[in-house]
């Protein structure tokens, strides 16, 4: 099987995530897409993040009508901070006969040299699917110099440039701006009912 691995903070999961995940699923001919919720993301330490139970509730709501995507507990079930090189190693051990493709936004790809043990991470991935973002700044020659062998693993996914981010949605909620159509109805309803992000 060819398995896509889509990691994120999902605070909250938004339509950008759904559109990108489905494009990756189709273009990379995936059999399954694992949605990996990171409880304590190492690169977001010092930033305020919503409690993991709340992000899990919203992620489950986002995935409830999408049988092609499956929520994985691989990071939920171990203490933080959860490093992605460990996640990929565990997933490989759990799926020794499968091909694992890690999905990443262009902004995160640019930051890859600063991740913990990036060479180990690259080695664990059969391929890395890159979804470009409007404001990303991907410089492939520079990245290859930092992380030799990276570029031959990259698969670019042709996605519409979506000006949607979780931080922008949180800010809109706090400012009383409309935010409904950035989200799946199931996610929107929970956020309204429970007054999340206010
Ligand atoms: P925040 O605004 O809080 O940083 P986010 O919207 O980037 O959050 P994450 O949960 O951090 O959401 O995203 C998970 C993955 O999806 C990351 O690799 C991120 O780069 C990617 N991603 C999210 N939104 C987009 C988008 N609009 N276009 C391309 N990639 C995206």
Boltz pocket constraint, residues with backbone or C-beta under 6 A from the ligand:
constraints:
  - pocket:
      binder: B
      contacts: [[A, 7], [A, 8], [A, 9], [A, 10], [A, 11], [A, 12], [A, 16], [A, 17], [A, 20], [A, 103], [A, 104], [A, 105], [A, 106], [A, 107], [A, 108], [A, 131], [A, 132], [A, 133], [A, 134], [A, 160], [A, 162], [A, 163], [A, 164], [A, 165], [A, 166], [A, 167], [A, 168]]
      max_distance: 6.0
